[in-house]
Amino acid sequence: MILVTGGCGFVGRSLCQKLIDSGFDTICLDIKQDDAPECVCLDVDITNRNSLERVFNEYPFQAVVNLAAILFSSAIKDPSRAFLVNVYGSFNLLDLCRLKGVRRFIFGSSYAAIGDQPGSTEPVSESTPPQPTDYYGETKRFVEKLGIALSDRYDIEFVSARIPLVVGPGIPRLTSAWRAEIFNKLNSGGVVRIDYAVNEILPLAHHLDVAEALVTLIQEERLNHSIYHLPSEKWRVLDLGETVEEISAGLKFEYGDRRISGAPQTVSWERIQQEFGLRSPDLRTRLLEHRG
């Protein structure tokens, strides 16, 4: 049985469905139930230790995937809540895994845990010393350090899955609506605005590709490392807009002048590719499939 926190989110819902399709009994935890997957979904806040304990007492989990998080923009607006969810909530889950003998804990980290890595001319790998640039990245990196320290001392296998920018159909976020709108508006047309400058580089992955990578980390009997960069595809902002315009039914793009910050633009994910044979995401194909 697998526990997925944040299971009603962008990645979580796809992960729950893939786990169900793969034959896993799956429990979803999320405080938002408006887009719940087709499994048992519990309205539980991971910062509420007592509620979490009741869940762990009721279900015999073999693995936990923690995708519950306060993301970048919301973390800036409410750093206290971001600390509680991203750090304290993650500790609650880790500690209960330790106490209940859960075999594997997969942490939904982020490329933001690595930081900008200014001056780097090579793709940034898992062995590159992390230097988080912003508060959100710091919360992710702190949990990585915490999880690795606990797994060194106790019988729990901690794995950090660093996730790139995720795109795909779904409910648009207020601060980065374009990540859903490039799919949601594909057949209806309209305008999509990306606030980044046209020559900025985005490391992107469709949420189905992220979910597939996470399922691999759940299923594999042996993992050789505690940190994995999940596969991503490099897209220049202008190339992304022009590709979507070409595929769509009259969709138009507007651009801003923001620079990418908080995470490196070029990330190596050779580790997970070499160990498990994962392939590169193909966003163009995902767009064509969605268009029908």
Secondary structure, DSSP 8 states (H G I E B T S, - for coil): -EEEETTTSHHHHHHHHHHHHTT--EEEE-S--TT--SSEEE---TT-HHHHHHHHHHS--SEEEE-----HHHHHH-HHHHHIIIIIIHHHHHHHHHHHT-SEEEEEEEGGGT---TT--S-B-TTS-----SHHHHHHHHHHHHHHHHHHHSS-EEEEEEE-EEE-SS---SS-THHHHHHHTTTT-EEEEEEE-TT-EEEEEEHHHHHHHHHHHHH-S--S-SEEE---EEEEHHHHHHHHHHHSSSEEEEEEEE---SS-SSB--HHHHHHH------HHHHHHHHH-
